Amino acid sequence: MGDMNSGSFSIGSDIDAGGALLCLVLAFFVGRYYHNRFYPLTKRYRTTVPRFWAGVVDQAVLFPSKFLLNLTAAWLSPYLLALLHIVVNTAYSILMHARYGQTIGKCVCKIKIIDHLTDTPINLNQAVLRDSGLLIGLLYAVAALKGEDIRPDELTLTGTAAMVAGIWFVLEIITMLLNKKRRALHDLIAGTVVVRTSIAEDHPAAPAPTPPEESP
């Protein structure tokens, strides 16, 4: 039985390492793509694609913490380990958004979160509200602690918890695609909007040609 557990942990570690390596490679190319890239003002709110890539970069950033947490798997229950992963991911997102308006991934992809009415930096309350996925995380934790709606061997949601998480994700996508500013459900809740930071400045108009001097 011990050998089987060791084998499972090794396979899981290999998968985690492979995923992290893939995220690191993708993060490198994403950074190269968005470096020195500018967009017209009309594309200020076109942030669907960079949001996705920002998440990939953030996964690479968070890998060391996930790796360290996984090293404690032999001493922690899978439920507590899952809860710690939620806490780390949520804390990273909330603190970075509250302090800088962007995570490292968003910085690489040249996007930022601001107040949708004032165009000013968001505050801590908005950062917390915007990460309303925390509610899904808490649901995950409750399901885990109750030993229901979760598969301990895979740490995947089932039953009611999975249904709620799926509905939330669908609502996020629908709301983001149905408004001009691409505000997802968590943006509507927090009063925020994601904008590009790499907007090309208007080029000054070319000076009018001077009329030729009249000959005497």
C-alpha positions as a printed Julia matrix, in Angstrom:
216×3 Matrix{Float64}:
   0.0    0.0     0.0
   2.88   2.37    0.83
   4.48   1.72   -2.57
   1.23   2.57   -4.32
   0.93   5.84   -2.41
   4.52   6.75   -3.23
   3.91   6.0    -6.88
   0.82   8.18   -6.92
   2.64  11.08   -5.32
   5.5   10.76   -7.81
   3.14  10.77  -10.78
   1.3   13.78   -9.4
   4.59  15.6    -8.86
   5.66  14.82  -12.42
   2.37  16.19  -13.75
   2.71  19.33  -11.63
   6.3   19.84  -12.81
   5.29  19.3   -16.43
   2.44  21.78  -16.12
   4.72  24.31  -14.47
   7.32  23.92  -17.22
   4.64  24.43  -19.87
   3.38  27.55  -18.08
   6.94  28.91  -17.84
   7.53  28.38  -21.56
   4.2   29.96  -22.45
   4.88  32.85  -20.04
   8.17  33.55  -21.83
   6.52  33.76  -25.24
   3.58  35.75  -23.87
   6.02  38.27  -22.41
   7.85  38.51  -25.73
   4.57  39.01  -27.59
   3.24  41.83  -25.42
   6.59  43.57  -24.96
   6.56  46.98  -26.67
   3.16  46.23  -28.2
   0.66  49.11  -28.26
  -3.01  49.32  -29.13
  -5.36  52.08  -30.3
  -7.75  53.65  -27.82
 -10.64  51.78  -29.45
  -9.19  48.52  -28.08
  -8.81  49.72  -24.5
 -11.42  47.27  -23.2
 -10.58  44.37  -25.53
  -8.98  42.34  -22.76
 -10.47  38.85  -23.11
  -7.38  37.26  -24.67
  -4.75  38.97  -22.46
  -6.79  37.99  -19.39
  -6.43  34.35  -20.37
  -2.68  34.61  -20.91
  -2.29  36.58  -17.68
  -3.76  33.6   -15.86
  -1.2   31.32  -17.49
   1.65  33.58  -16.38
   0.26  33.74  -12.85
   0.17  29.94  -12.7
   3.9   29.94  -13.46
   4.45  32.58  -10.76
   2.51  30.56   -8.18
   4.18  27.25   -8.96
   6.88  27.55   -6.23
   4.21  27.96   -3.55
   2.27  25.01   -4.94
   5.43  22.93   -5.02
   6.22  23.74   -1.38
   2.66  22.96   -0.32
   2.77  19.63   -2.14
   5.9   18.72   -0.2
   3.74  18.75    2.94
   1.22  16.3     1.44
   2.61  13.46    3.56
   1.69  15.32    6.78
  -1.51  17.13    5.77
  -4.88  15.73    4.85
  -5.82  16.25    1.19
  -8.7   18.46    2.3
  -6.44  20.8     4.3
  -3.94  20.86    1.43
  -6.71  21.89   -0.97
  -7.79  24.63    1.42
  -4.21  25.98    1.67
  -3.96  26.12   -2.12
  -7.16  28.18   -2.2
  -5.85  30.56    0.47
  -2.53  31.14   -1.34
  -4.14  31.73   -4.75
  -6.81  34.04   -3.35
  -4.4   36.02   -1.16
  -2.03  36.53   -4.1
  -4.82  37.84   -6.31
  -6.45  40.11   -3.71
  -3.22  41.65   -2.39
  -1.72  42.28   -5.83
  -4.91  43.81   -7.19
  -5.41  45.99   -4.11
  -1.8   47.25   -4.14
  -0.99  47.48   -7.84
  -4.26  46.91   -9.7
  -2.7   43.94  -11.45
  -1.02  40.62  -10.82
   2.35  39.79  -12.35
   0.52  38.06  -15.18
  -1.61  41.13  -15.89
   1.51  43.32  -15.79
   3.18  41.1   -18.39
   0.08  41.21  -20.59
  -0.27  44.99  -20.2
  -3.71  45.05  -18.55
  -4.88  46.57  -15.29
  -7.99  46.76  -13.08
  -9.48  50.18  -12.35
 -12.74  51.6   -10.98
 -15.22  51.57  -13.87
 -16.73  54.95  -12.95
 -13.7   57.02  -11.98
 -10.84  55.29  -13.82
  -8.94  55.38  -10.5
  -7.08  52.5    -8.79
  -9.3   50.03   -6.95
  -9.3   49.66   -3.18
  -9.04  46.6    -0.95
 -12.8   46.19   -0.7
 -13.13  46.08   -4.47
 -10.26  43.62   -4.72
 -11.98  41.31   -2.25
 -15.34  41.63   -3.99
 -13.78  41.07   -7.38
 -12.28  37.8    -6.22
 -15.72  36.46   -5.61
 -14.34  33.15   -6.76
 -13.38  33.02   -3.09
 -17.0   32.05   -2.48
 -16.5   29.08   -4.74
 -13.31  28.28   -2.86
 -15.12  28.39    0.45
 -17.76  26.11   -0.99
 -14.94  23.79   -2.0
 -13.51  23.88    1.52
 -16.89  23.24    3.15
 -17.55  20.33    0.83
 -14.08  18.98    1.6
 -14.41  19.28    5.37
 -17.81  17.61    5.24
 -16.34  14.85    3.1
 -19.07  15.36    0.52
 -19.11  16.54   -3.09
 -15.4   15.85   -3.43
 -13.2   12.98   -4.53
 -10.34  12.82   -2.02
  -8.03  10.97   -4.4
  -8.36  13.61   -7.15
  -9.44  16.72   -5.2
 -12.13  17.37   -7.8
 -15.58  18.71   -7.09
 -18.68  16.64   -7.67
 -22.38  17.03   -7.01
 -23.78  20.38   -5.88
 -20.37  22.04   -5.46
 -19.38  21.19   -9.04
 -22.73  22.42  -10.37
 -22.42  25.79   -8.57
 -18.83  26.24   -9.74
 -19.84  25.42  -13.32
 -22.77  27.85  -13.29
 -20.53  30.61  -11.89
 -17.95  30.06  -14.65
 -20.62  30.18  -17.39
 -22.06  33.4   -15.96
 -18.57  34.94  -15.93
 -18.11  34.21  -19.64
 -21.6   35.33  -20.66
 -21.46  38.65  -18.81
 -18.0   39.4   -20.18
 -19.12  38.87  -23.77
 -22.39  40.82  -23.49
 -21.08  44.29  -22.65
 -18.78  46.66  -24.51
 -16.28  47.0   -21.65
 -15.89  43.22  -21.29
 -16.86  43.36  -17.61
 -17.29  39.87  -16.2
 -19.61  39.03  -13.32
 -16.96  39.71  -10.68
 -16.29  43.11  -12.29
 -19.98  43.98  -12.07
 -20.03  42.97   -8.4
 -16.9   44.98   -7.52
 -17.53  47.99   -9.76
 -14.32  47.41  -11.7
 -13.18  47.1   -15.29
 -10.06  45.67  -16.92
  -8.25  47.95  -19.38
  -5.14  47.79  -21.51
  -2.21  49.82  -20.21
  -0.42  49.87  -23.56
  -2.56  52.37  -25.42
  -0.69  54.19  -28.17
  -0.6   57.93  -27.64
  -2.04  60.09  -30.35
   0.67  61.2   -32.69
   0.89  64.98  -33.03
  -0.57  66.29  -36.23
   1.94  67.11  -38.92
   2.58  70.85  -39.21
   0.82  72.58  -42.06
   3.14  73.3   -44.98
   4.34  76.87  -45.15
   3.13  78.7   -48.25
   5.84  79.58  -50.75
   7.08  83.12  -50.57
   5.9   85.44  -53.33
   8.61  86.67  -55.62
   8.99  90.48  -55.71
